[in-house]
Amino acid sequence: AEVEIISKDKKVIDYQIIRKKDPSLEPNRELVVQDGVPGYKIKTYRIIRKKGVEKIEFLTDDTYESVPMIIKEN
């Protein structure tokens, strides 16, 4: 038998932008404190092929949370 693991139905989760006031910065200045990273949802399946027959099994539905972008501003 041949076994293959595939991931599909990937959906991107956009990251949030959080703005924080920081009076120690010069006026009208921004400072990126943390870069944003998109997250995603993905489904994983196992495909088993044996004697010309293909069987697909659902394994997992995983979510990887996004990381927000944090910007300090004055």
PDB file of N, CA, C and O in Angstrom:
ATOM      1  N   ALA A   1       0.846  -1.195   0.000  1.00  0.00           N
ATOM      2  CA  ALA A   1       0.000   0.000   0.000  1.00  0.00           C
ATOM      3  C   ALA A   1       0.884   1.248   0.000  1.00  0.00           C
ATOM      4  O   ALA A   1       1.978   1.265   0.564  1.00  0.00           O
ATOM      5  N   GLU A   2       0.376   2.270  -0.641  1.00  0.00           N
ATOM      6  CA  GLU A   2       1.073   3.557  -0.686  1.00  0.00           C
ATOM      7  C   GLU A   2       0.265   4.547   0.157  1.00  0.00           C
ATOM      8  O   GLU A   2      -0.955   4.637   0.019  1.00  0.00           O
ATOM      9  N   VAL A   3       0.956   5.289   1.030  1.00  0.00           N
ATOM     10  CA  VAL A   3       0.285   6.258   1.902  1.00  0.00           C
ATOM     11  C   VAL A   3       0.845   7.647   1.627  1.00  0.00           C
ATOM     12  O   VAL A   3       2.056   7.837   1.520  1.00  0.00           O
ATOM     13  N   GLU A   4      -0.057   8.603   1.515  1.00  0.00           N
ATOM     14  CA  GLU A   4       0.342   9.997   1.272  1.00  0.00           C
ATOM     15  C   GLU A   4      -0.441  10.891   2.232  1.00  0.00           C
ATOM     16  O   GLU A   4      -1.642  10.700   2.426  1.00  0.00           O
ATOM     17  N   ILE A   5       0.240  11.860   2.825  1.00  0.00           N
ATOM     18  CA  ILE A   5      -0.409  12.846   3.697  1.00  0.00           C
ATOM     19  C   ILE A   5      -0.477  14.156   2.916  1.00  0.00           C
ATOM     20  O   ILE A   5       0.532  14.627   2.391  1.00  0.00           O
ATOM     21  N   ILE A   6      -1.676  14.740   2.842  1.00  0.00           N
ATOM     22  CA  ILE A   6      -1.819  16.010   2.125  1.00  0.00           C
ATOM     23  C   ILE A   6      -2.527  17.032   3.012  1.00  0.00           C
ATOM     24  O   ILE A   6      -3.347  16.683   3.861  1.00  0.00           O
ATOM     25  N   SER A   7      -2.194  18.280   2.797  1.00  0.00           N
ATOM     26  CA  SER A   7      -2.859  19.395   3.470  1.00  0.00           C
ATOM     27  C   SER A   7      -3.563  20.213   2.405  1.00  0.00           C
ATOM     28  O   SER A   7      -2.983  20.513   1.361  1.00  0.00           O
ATOM     29  N   LYS A   8      -4.811  20.577   2.666  1.00  0.00           N
ATOM     30  CA  LYS A   8      -5.548  21.365   1.692  1.00  0.00           C
ATOM     31  C   LYS A   8      -6.560  22.248   2.401  1.00  0.00           C
ATOM     32  O   LYS A   8      -6.653  22.242   3.628  1.00  0.00           O
ATOM     33  N   ASP A   9      -7.304  22.995   1.629  1.00  0.00           N
ATOM     34  CA  ASP A   9      -8.303  23.935   2.151  1.00  0.00           C
ATOM     35  C   ASP A   9      -7.662  24.957   3.084  1.00  0.00           C
ATOM     36  O   ASP A   9      -8.234  25.313   4.114  1.00  0.00           O
ATOM     37  N   LYS A  10      -6.471  25.427   2.718  1.00  0.00           N
ATOM     38  CA  LYS A  10      -5.771  26.407   3.556  1.00  0.00           C
ATOM     39  C   LYS A  10      -6.464  27.765   3.457  1.00  0.00           C
ATOM     40  O   LYS A  10      -6.703  28.275   2.362  1.00  0.00           O
ATOM     41  N   LYS A  11      -6.780  28.340   4.614  1.00  0.00           N
ATOM     42  CA  LYS A  11      -7.391  29.662   4.674  1.00  0.00           C
ATOM     43  C   LYS A  11      -6.507  30.563   5.522  1.00  0.00           C
ATOM     44  O   LYS A  11      -6.164  30.221   6.653  1.00  0.00           O
ATOM     45  N   VAL A  12      -6.144  31.703   4.976  1.00  0.00           N
ATOM     46  CA  VAL A  12      -5.269  32.642   5.678  1.00  0.00           C
ATOM     47  C   VAL A  12      -6.094  33.481   6.652  1.00  0.00           C
ATOM     48  O   VAL A  12      -7.191  33.935   6.326  1.00  0.00           O
ATOM     49  N   ILE A  13      -5.547  33.678   7.854  1.00  0.00           N
ATOM     50  CA  ILE A  13      -6.157  34.543   8.865  1.00  0.00           C
ATOM     51  C   ILE A  13      -5.293  35.801   8.941  1.00  0.00           C
ATOM     52  O   ILE A  13      -4.139  35.735   9.362  1.00  0.00           O
ATOM     53  N   ASP A  14      -5.846  36.940   8.537  1.00  0.00           N
ATOM     54  CA  ASP A  14      -5.089  38.191   8.561  1.00  0.00           C
ATOM     55  C   ASP A  14      -4.737  38.583   9.993  1.00  0.00           C
ATOM     56  O   ASP A  14      -5.483  38.306  10.932  1.00  0.00           O
ATOM     57  N   TYR A  15      -3.596  39.228  10.136  1.00  0.00           N
ATOM     58  CA  TYR A  15      -3.213  39.689  11.472  1.00  0.00           C
ATOM     59  C   TYR A  15      -3.858  41.047  11.762  1.00  0.00           C
ATOM     60  O   TYR A  15      -4.191  41.811  10.856  1.00  0.00           O
ATOM     61  N   GLN A  16      -4.015  41.308  13.033  1.00  0.00           N
ATOM     62  CA  GLN A  16      -4.612  42.547  13.519  1.00  0.00           C
ATOM     63  C   GLN A  16      -3.506  43.589  13.706  1.00  0.00           C
ATOM     64  O   GLN A  16      -2.362  43.239  13.994  1.00  0.00           O
ATOM     65  N   ILE A  17      -3.850  44.859  13.543  1.00  0.00           N
ATOM     66  CA  ILE A  17      -2.899  45.944  13.801  1.00  0.00           C
ATOM     67  C   ILE A  17      -3.342  46.657  15.071  1.00  0.00           C
ATOM     68  O   ILE A  17      -4.448  47.192  15.146  1.00  0.00           O
ATOM     69  N   ILE A  18      -2.465  46.654  16.063  1.00  0.00           N
ATOM     70  CA  ILE A  18      -2.751  47.292  17.348  1.00  0.00           C
ATOM     71  C   ILE A  18      -1.875  48.534  17.460  1.00  0.00           C
ATOM     72  O   ILE A  18      -0.653  48.457  17.338  1.00  0.00           O
ATOM     73  N   ARG A  19      -2.513  49.676  17.693  1.00  0.00           N
ATOM     74  CA  ARG A  19      -1.783  50.937  17.854  1.00  0.00           C
ATOM     75  C   ARG A  19      -1.822  51.350  19.318  1.00  0.00           C
ATOM     76  O   ARG A  19      -2.885  51.376  19.939  1.00  0.00           O
ATOM     77  N   LYS A  20      -0.649  51.672  19.864  1.00  0.00           N
ATOM     78  CA  LYS A  20      -0.549  52.087  21.266  1.00  0.00           C
ATOM     79  C   LYS A  20       0.079  53.471  21.325  1.00  0.00           C
ATOM     80  O   LYS A  20       1.062  53.749  20.637  1.00  0.00           O
ATOM     81  N   LYS A  21      -0.488  54.322  22.138  1.00  0.00           N
ATOM     82  CA  LYS A  21       0.061  55.667  22.334  1.00  0.00           C
ATOM     83  C   LYS A  21       1.317  55.580  23.189  1.00  0.00           C
ATOM     84  O   LYS A  21       1.353  54.872  24.195  1.00  0.00           O
ATOM     85  N   ASP A  22       2.345  56.309  22.771  1.00  0.00           N
ATOM     86  CA  ASP A  22       3.598  56.375  23.527  1.00  0.00           C
ATOM     87  C   ASP A  22       4.094  57.815  23.482  1.00  0.00           C
ATOM     88  O   ASP A  22       4.691  58.237  22.492  1.00  0.00           O
ATOM     89  N   PRO A  23       3.850  58.572  24.553  1.00  0.00           N
ATOM     90  CA  PRO A  23       4.247  59.981  24.567  1.00  0.00           C
ATOM     91  C   PRO A  23       5.765  60.195  24.534  1.00  0.00           C
ATOM     92  O   PRO A  23       6.220  61.316  24.306  1.00  0.00           O
ATOM     93  N   SER A  24       6.552  59.142  24.757  1.00  0.00           N
ATOM     94  CA  SER A  24       8.006  59.305  24.721  1.00  0.00           C
ATOM     95  C   SER A  24       8.530  59.417  23.284  1.00  0.00           C
ATOM     96  O   SER A  24       9.673  59.822  23.075  1.00  0.00           O
ATOM     97  N   LEU A  25       7.704  59.063  22.297  1.00  0.00           N
ATOM     98  CA  LEU A  25       8.108  59.199  20.893  1.00  0.00           C
ATOM     99  C   LEU A  25       7.928  60.647  20.438  1.00  0.00           C
ATOM    100  O   LEU A  25       7.116  61.391  20.986  1.00  0.00           O
ATOM    101  N   GLU A  26       8.699  61.025  19.431  1.00  0.00           N
ATOM    102  CA  GLU A  26       8.537  62.356  18.839  1.00  0.00           C
ATOM    103  C   GLU A  26       7.139  62.450  18.232  1.00  0.00           C
ATOM    104  O   GLU A  26       6.574  61.434  17.827  1.00  0.00           O
ATOM    105  N   PRO A  27       6.573  63.661  18.164  1.00  0.00           N
ATOM    106  CA  PRO A  27       5.240  63.823  17.571  1.00  0.00           C
ATOM    107  C   PRO A  27       5.197  63.280  16.135  1.00  0.00           C
ATOM    108  O   PRO A  27       6.157  63.411  15.376  1.00  0.00           O
ATOM    109  N   ASN A  28       4.076  62.676  15.789  1.00  0.00           N
ATOM    110  CA  ASN A  28       3.815  62.110  14.456  1.00  0.00           C
ATOM    111  C   ASN A  28       4.798  61.001  14.054  1.00  0.00           C
ATOM    112  O   ASN A  28       5.013  60.757  12.867  1.00  0.00           O
ATOM    113  N   ARG A  29       5.383  60.343  15.039  1.00  0.00           N
ATOM    114  CA  ARG A  29       6.304  59.229  14.755  1.00  0.00           C
ATOM    115  C   ARG A  29       5.619  57.906  15.092  1.00  0.00           C
ATOM    116  O   ARG A  29       4.784  57.826  15.993  1.00  0.00           O
ATOM    117  N   GLU A  30       5.997  56.876  14.344  1.00  0.00           N
ATOM    118  CA  GLU A  30       5.505  55.524  14.606  1.00  0.00           C
ATOM    119  C   GLU A  30       6.695  54.589  14.763  1.00  0.00           C
ATOM    120  O   GLU A  30       7.740  54.778  14.141  1.00  0.00           O
ATOM    121  N   LEU A  31       6.519  53.590  15.595  1.00  0.00           N
ATOM    122  CA  LEU A  31       7.561  52.590  15.800  1.00  0.00           C
ATOM    123  C   LEU A  31       6.896  51.214  15.809  1.00  0.00           C
ATOM    124  O   LEU A  31       6.035  50.938  16.644  1.00  0.00           O
ATOM    125  N   VAL A  32       7.302  50.354  14.875  1.00  0.00           N
ATOM    126  CA  VAL A  32       6.765  48.989  14.852  1.00  0.00           C
ATOM    127  C   VAL A  32       7.504  48.184  15.919  1.00  0.00           C
ATOM    128  O   VAL A  32       8.710  47.954  15.826  1.00  0.00           O
ATOM    129  N   VAL A  33       6.753  47.763  16.930  1.00  0.00           N
ATOM    130  CA  VAL A  33       7.328  47.021  18.051  1.00  0.00           C
ATOM    131  C   VAL A  33       7.334  45.517  17.755  1.00  0.00           C
ATOM    132  O   VAL A  33       8.240  44.790  18.162  1.00  0.00           O
ATOM    133  N   GLN A  34       6.309  45.079  17.041  1.00  0.00           N
ATOM    134  CA  GLN A  34       6.199  43.658  16.698  1.00  0.00           C
ATOM    135  C   GLN A  34       5.604  43.539  15.302  1.00  0.00           C
ATOM    136  O   GLN A  34       4.553  44.114  15.019  1.00  0.00           O
ATOM    137  N   ASP A  35       6.273  42.796  14.435  1.00  0.00           N
ATOM    138  CA  ASP A  35       5.741  42.555  13.090  1.00  0.00           C
ATOM    139  C   ASP A  35       4.552  41.605  13.169  1.00  0.00           C
ATOM    140  O   ASP A  35       4.538  40.672  13.972  1.00  0.00           O
ATOM    141  N   GLY A  36       3.562  41.854  12.329  1.00  0.00           N
ATOM    142  CA  GLY A  36       2.411  40.962  12.260  1.00  0.00           C
ATOM    143  C   GLY A  36       2.723  39.739  11.413  1.00  0.00           C
ATOM    144  O   GLY A  36       3.459  39.815  10.429  1.00  0.00           O
ATOM    145  N   VAL A  37       2.150  38.616  11.812  1.00  0.00           N
ATOM    146  CA  VAL A  37       2.326  37.365  11.075  1.00  0.00           C
ATOM    147  C   VAL A  37       0.938  36.765  10.834  1.00  0.00           C
ATOM    148  O   VAL A  37       0.190  36.548  11.787  1.00  0.00           O
ATOM    149  N   PRO A  38       0.586  36.496   9.574  1.00  0.00           N
ATOM    150  CA  PRO A  38      -0.720  35.889   9.329  1.00  0.00           C
ATOM    151  C   PRO A  38      -0.786  34.471   9.889  1.00  0.00           C
ATOM    152  O   PRO A  38       0.220  33.765   9.957  1.00  0.00           O
ATOM    153  N   GLY A  39      -1.966  34.080  10.279  1.00  0.00           N
ATOM    154  CA  GLY A  39      -2.191  32.704  10.715  1.00  0.00           C
ATOM    155  C   GLY A  39      -2.915  31.965   9.604  1.00  0.00           C
ATOM    156  O   GLY A  39      -3.142  32.514   8.526  1.00  0.00           O
ATOM    157  N   TYR A  40      -3.277  30.719   9.870  1.00  0.00           N
ATOM    158  CA  TYR A  40      -4.051  29.993   8.873  1.00  0.00           C
ATOM    159  C   TYR A  40      -4.776  28.801   9.478  1.00  0.00           C
ATOM    160  O   TYR A  40      -4.426  28.301  10.547  1.00  0.00           O
ATOM    161  N   LYS A  41      -5.794  28.369   8.755  1.00  0.00           N
ATOM    162  CA  LYS A  41      -6.528  27.142   9.074  1.00  0.00           C
ATOM    163  C   LYS A  41      -6.233  26.168   7.942  1.00  0.00           C
ATOM    164  O   LYS A  41      -6.187  26.552   6.773  1.00  0.00           O
ATOM    165  N   ILE A  42      -6.034  24.917   8.298  1.00  0.00           N
ATOM    166  CA  ILE A  42      -5.691  23.932   7.276  1.00  0.00           C
ATOM    167  C   ILE A  42      -6.241  22.559   7.662  1.00  0.00           C
ATOM    168  O   ILE A  42      -6.275  22.198   8.838  1.00  0.00           O
ATOM    169  N   LYS A  43      -6.664  21.814   6.668  1.00  0.00           N
ATOM    170  CA  LYS A  43      -7.166  20.456   6.891  1.00  0.00           C
ATOM    171  C   LYS A  43      -6.152  19.461   6.336  1.00  0.00           C
ATOM    172  O   LYS A  43      -5.576  19.672   5.268  1.00  0.00           O
ATOM    173  N   THR A  44      -5.945  18.380   7.073  1.00  0.00           N
ATOM    174  CA  THR A  44      -4.966  17.369   6.676  1.00  0.00           C
ATOM    175  C   THR A  44      -5.677  16.026   6.464  1.00  0.00           C
ATOM    176  O   THR A  44      -6.527  15.614   7.252  1.00  0.00           O
ATOM    177  N   TYR A  45      -5.296  15.371   5.376  1.00  0.00           N
ATOM    178  CA  TYR A  45      -5.901  14.089   5.010  1.00  0.00           C
ATOM    179  C   TYR A  45      -4.813  13.053   4.755  1.00  0.00           C
ATOM    180  O   TYR A  45      -3.680  13.390   4.411  1.00  0.00           O
ATOM    181  N   ARG A  46      -5.181  11.788   4.931  1.00  0.00           N
ATOM    182  CA  ARG A  46      -4.298  10.674   4.581  1.00  0.00           C
ATOM    183  C   ARG A  46      -4.947   9.957   3.402  1.00  0.00           C
ATOM    184  O   ARG A  46      -6.133   9.628   3.437  1.00  0.00           O
ATOM    185  N   ILE A  47      -4.161   9.721   2.366  1.00  0.00           N
ATOM    186  CA  ILE A  47      -4.644   8.974   1.200  1.00  0.00           C
ATOM    187  C   ILE A  47      -3.926   7.627   1.185  1.00  0.00           C
ATOM    188  O   ILE A  47      -2.697   7.562   1.184  1.00  0.00           O
ATOM    189  N   ILE A  48      -4.710   6.566   1.173  1.00  0.00           N
ATOM    190  CA  ILE A  48      -4.147   5.211   1.125  1.00  0.00           C
ATOM    191  C   ILE A  48      -4.528   4.602  -0.225  1.00  0.00           C
ATOM    192  O   ILE A  48      -5.706   4.511  -0.572  1.00  0.00           O
ATOM    193  N   ARG A  49      -3.505   4.189  -0.979  1.00  0.00           N
ATOM    194  CA  ARG A  49      -3.732   3.557  -2.284  1.00  0.00           C
ATOM    195  C   ARG A  49      -3.278   2.099  -2.193  1.00  0.00           C
ATOM    196  O   ARG A  49      -2.129   1.801  -1.867  1.00  0.00           O
ATOM    197  N   LYS A  50      -4.207   1.216  -2.489  1.00  0.00           N
ATOM    198  CA  LYS A  50      -3.885  -0.216  -2.412  1.00  0.00           C
ATOM    199  C   LYS A  50      -4.639  -0.945  -3.517  1.00  0.00           C
ATOM    200  O   LYS A  50      -5.868  -0.898  -3.580  1.00  0.00           O
ATOM    201  N   LYS A  51      -3.897  -1.615  -4.378  1.00  0.00           N
ATOM    202  CA  LYS A  51      -4.482  -2.408  -5.478  1.00  0.00           C
ATOM    203  C   LYS A  51      -5.452  -1.577  -6.316  1.00  0.00           C
ATOM    204  O   LYS A  51      -6.543  -2.036  -6.656  1.00  0.00           O
ATOM    205  N   GLY A  52      -5.046  -0.353  -6.642  1.00  0.00           N
ATOM    206  CA  GLY A  52      -5.857   0.502  -7.502  1.00  0.00           C
ATOM    207  C   GLY A  52      -7.024   1.188  -6.816  1.00  0.00           C
ATOM    208  O   GLY A  52      -7.775   1.924  -7.456  1.00  0.00           O
ATOM    209  N   VAL A  53      -7.182   0.957  -5.523  1.00  0.00           N
ATOM    210  CA  VAL A  53      -8.273   1.589  -4.769  1.00  0.00           C
ATOM    211  C   VAL A  53      -7.684   2.696  -3.900  1.00  0.00           C
ATOM    212  O   VAL A  53      -6.674   2.507  -3.222  1.00  0.00           O
ATOM    213  N   GLU A  54      -8.331   3.841  -3.934  1.00  0.00           N
ATOM    214  CA  GLU A  54      -7.853   4.994  -3.162  1.00  0.00           C
ATOM    215  C   GLU A  54      -8.855   5.296  -2.048  1.00  0.00           C
ATOM    216  O   GLU A  54     -10.052   5.441  -2.299  1.00  0.00           O
ATOM    217  N   LYS A  55      -8.356   5.387  -0.826  1.00  0.00           N
ATOM    218  CA  LYS A  55      -9.199   5.696   0.331  1.00  0.00           C
ATOM    219  C   LYS A  55      -8.666   6.981   0.962  1.00  0.00           C
ATOM    220  O   LYS A  55      -7.471   7.090   1.240  1.00  0.00           O
ATOM    221  N   ILE A  56      -9.558   7.957   1.187  1.00  0.00           N
ATOM    222  CA  ILE A  56      -9.157   9.237   1.780  1.00  0.00           C
ATOM    223  C   ILE A  56      -9.723   9.319   3.193  1.00  0.00           C
ATOM    224  O   ILE A  56     -10.924   9.155   3.409  1.00  0.00           O
ATOM    225  N   GLU A  57      -8.826   9.579   4.158  1.00  0.00           N
ATOM    226  CA  GLU A  57      -9.237   9.707   5.557  1.00  0.00           C
ATOM    227  C   GLU A  57      -8.924  11.117   6.048  1.00  0.00           C
ATOM    228  O   GLU A  57      -7.815  11.615   5.853  1.00  0.00           O
ATOM    229  N   PHE A  58      -9.893  11.752   6.677  1.00  0.00           N
ATOM    230  CA  PHE A  58      -9.679  13.065   7.289  1.00  0.00           C
ATOM    231  C   PHE A  58      -8.882  12.863   8.571  1.00  0.00           C
ATOM    232  O   PHE A  58      -9.214  11.991   9.375  1.00  0.00           O
ATOM    233  N   LEU A  59      -7.821  13.669   8.774  1.00  0.00           N
ATOM    234  CA  LEU A  59      -6.997  13.541   9.975  1.00  0.00           C
ATOM    235  C   LEU A  59      -7.230  14.684  10.961  1.00  0.00           C
ATOM    236  O   LEU A  59      -7.643  14.452  12.097  1.00  0.00           O
ATOM    237  N   THR A  60      -6.968  15.908  10.531  1.00  0.00           N
ATOM    238  CA  THR A  60      -7.078  17.037  11.467  1.00  0.00           C
ATOM    239  C   THR A  60      -7.559  18.301  10.771  1.00  0.00           C
ATOM    240  O   THR A  60      -7.466  18.449   9.552  1.00  0.00           O
ATOM    241  N   ASP A  61      -8.071  19.195  11.586  1.00  0.00           N
ATOM    242  CA  ASP A  61      -8.460  20.540  11.160  1.00  0.00           C
ATOM    243  C   ASP A  61      -7.749  21.477  12.131  1.00  0.00           C
ATOM    244  O   ASP A  61      -8.231  21.702  13.241  1.00  0.00           O
ATOM    245  N   ASP A  62      -6.616  22.019  11.723  1.00  0.00           N
ATOM    246  CA  ASP A  62      -5.769  22.807  12.624  1.00  0.00           C
ATOM    247  C   ASP A  62      -5.890  24.302  12.358  1.00  0.00           C
ATOM    248  O   ASP A  62      -6.086  24.738  11.223  1.00  0.00           O
ATOM    249  N   THR A  63      -5.768  25.069  13.427  1.00  0.00           N
ATOM    250  CA  THR A  63      -5.753  26.525  13.335  1.00  0.00           C
ATOM    251  C   THR A  63      -4.457  27.032  13.949  1.00  0.00           C
ATOM    252  O   THR A  63      -4.117  26.693  15.082  1.00  0.00           O
ATOM    253  N   TYR A  64      -3.748  27.840  13.195  1.00  0.00           N
ATOM    254  CA  TYR A  64      -2.528  28.492  13.673  1.00  0.00           C
ATOM    255  C   TYR A  64      -2.852  29.974  13.751  1.00  0.00           C
ATOM    256  O   TYR A  64      -3.023  30.635  12.727  1.00  0.00           O
ATOM    257  N   GLU A  65      -2.935  30.494  14.970  1.00  0.00           N
ATOM    258  CA  GLU A  65      -3.378  31.873  15.188  1.00  0.00           C
ATOM    259  C   GLU A  65      -2.391  32.879  14.604  1.00  0.00           C
ATOM    260  O   GLU A  65      -1.185  32.637  14.553  1.00  0.00           O
ATOM    261  N   SER A  66      -2.927  34.001  14.170  1.00  0.00           N
ATOM    262  CA  SER A  66      -2.079  35.084  13.671  1.00  0.00           C
ATOM    263  C   SER A  66      -1.427  35.804  14.852  1.00  0.00           C
ATOM    264  O   SER A  66      -1.883  35.698  15.991  1.00  0.00           O
ATOM    265  N   VAL A  67      -0.360  36.535  14.561  1.00  0.00           N
ATOM    266  CA  VAL A  67       0.330  37.358  15.564  1.00  0.00           C
ATOM    267  C   VAL A  67       0.097  38.812  15.169  1.00  0.00           C
ATOM    268  O   VAL A  67       0.392  39.197  14.037  1.00  0.00           O
ATOM    269  N   PRO A  68      -0.431  39.629  16.091  1.00  0.00           N
ATOM    270  CA  PRO A  68      -0.748  41.009  15.716  1.00  0.00           C
ATOM    271  C   PRO A  68       0.495  41.868  15.497  1.00  0.00           C
ATOM    272  O   PRO A  68       1.548  41.638  16.091  1.00  0.00           O
ATOM    273  N   MET A  69       0.339  42.867  14.625  1.00  0.00           N
ATOM    274  CA  MET A  69       1.370  43.889  14.472  1.00  0.00           C
ATOM    275  C   MET A  69       1.106  44.933  15.560  1.00  0.00           C
ATOM    276  O   MET A  69      -0.026  45.387  15.730  1.00  0.00           O
ATOM    277  N   ILE A  70       2.145  45.306  16.285  1.00  0.00           N
ATOM    278  CA  ILE A  70       1.997  46.314  17.337  1.00  0.00           C
ATOM    279  C   ILE A  70       2.810  47.542  16.942  1.00  0.00           C
ATOM    280  O   ILE A  70       4.010  47.459  16.682  1.00  0.00           O
ATOM    281  N   ILE A  71       2.129  48.676  16.905  1.00  0.00           N
ATOM    282  CA  ILE A  71       2.755  49.943  16.522  1.00  0.00           C
ATOM    283  C   ILE A  71       2.585  50.936  17.665  1.00  0.00           C
ATOM    284  O   ILE A  71       1.476  51.161  18.148  1.00  0.00           O
ATOM    285  N   LYS A  72       3.700  51.526  18.089  1.00  0.00           N
ATOM    286  CA  LYS A  72       3.629  52.626  19.060  1.00  0.00           C
ATOM    287  C   LYS A  72       3.627  53.924  18.270  1.00  0.00           C
ATOM    288  O   LYS A  72       4.337  54.054  17.272  1.00  0.00           O
ATOM    289  N   GLU A  73       2.828  54.881  18.719  1.00  0.00           N
ATOM    290  CA  GLU A  73       2.743  56.157  18.011  1.00  0.00           C
ATOM    291  C   GLU A  73       2.527  57.288  19.002  1.00  0.00           C
ATOM    292  O   GLU A  73       2.103  57.079  20.139  1.00  0.00           O
ATOM    293  N   ASN A  74       2.835  58.504  18.531  1.00  0.00           N
ATOM    294  CA  ASN A  74       2.574  59.687  19.343  1.00  0.00           C
ATOM    295  C   ASN A  74       1.827  60.691  18.489  1.00  0.00           C
ATOM    296  O   ASN A  74       1.495  61.777  18.962  1.00  0.00           O
TER     297      ASN A  74
END
